[in-house]
Amino acid sequence: MSDTRDLVKQQFGAHAQNYVTSAVHAQGASLDRMLELVNPRPEWRALDIATGGGHTALAFAARVREVVATDLTAEMLAAAGQFIRGQGFTSVSFREADAVALPFADGDFDLATCRLAPHHFPDCAQFAREMARVLRPGGVAAVIDNTAPAAAARHINALEKLRDPSHNRIYAPTDWEAFFIAAGFEVTTLEVFRKAMDFEAHCDRMNVSTHTRQQLRVMLKHAPAPAREALAPTFSADPLHGPVTFYLGEVLIIGRRAA
């Protein structure tokens, strides 16, 4: 597995504000479902790992006593902090941290969340173990990330790696289930969602060059059958210049740490 942490800092440091304003990251059916199923309690202390633009931390801030929002990238934390404080919340603190080596004591939190970030992590099995470690017995971990069927994953990973060099890989839902079980969680939820993506907006978030956008369009247009079925791209009459939409899968997994 590759270690993309330096690339993550470069990519997201340069484009932090784009993720604060991203509609795809601000909302979604999977986030609503996460909130519903976690059903957080007012006395809980929550950890939001790789908070990005801060949208998941903000969603839980109104429902728990305290949220600690972490990210590998200082610029992203600054942007998320400005965004969340601008919404009037003072119960969220911010700390630079690596998702696979969290700087917290064992059992510090009641809830750990992470959304749309693990595909950048160098070791998702270790990430799951770190969530288990910092949770109290009976604590809850909830993760949302991009996913794809195994037969489509190779092409979709290549597509995303070309768009964003800090991308590492997406995992199938069964992989996430294995990570959680190995880390000592009882898996209580495993669900898959599909989200519609606008091609240009997806590229704009990372300031993708015109040349690379053309390459990405070709990869979408000529995807092998399993990836084409998963992505379901729709092109205008001009596939190299006109509007393009496609779909990405998301997995939601929730687990409870063994008592």
C-alpha angles and dihedrals in degrees: 000000000000126000108229099168096116090048090049090056092048097045100042095036089059095045104031097127091053089065094049090056096039112120091203090059097038096060146359145146092264092055091050089050092049091054091047096049098040089051092190122214125232093240095054126116108215134198119207109197121206089002095185108181090001098247097132092045089051092049091055097037092081091051106046138048096247140000125201108200117199134185137169091230121071093203091054091051091051092051093046091047093052090047096049095043087050088060089057100254119139098167093081120089126188132223135172108239144155113239093221095048107034116192095224135103124255113279096010097137143049094205136026121191134180127175133189094343113087093084084074095051120105094219121021093179089059090045090056090049090051091052090051092048096053094045123088117240106286092021121144130240120194123184133179120186142152114276142175139187111274092249092056100039099088094057094041091049090051090049093051093043090055092050093044119017090200090067111110108179144306122235133216118248089252089057090054091049090053092048091052096046092048089051091055102261128138103224110228100169135028114168136157127216136183122222127194114234131201107219098215094046090048090054095041092061088066097032091241115196122248091247093052091047089057090051090050091050090053091049090052093045095049101033115147114259099266092049092043089054092049096044096039093195120199119202133192122232087279105053094182097052112012130084118299129191128185141160135250125196124233129199123207115198126177125184139175120223114239114259 
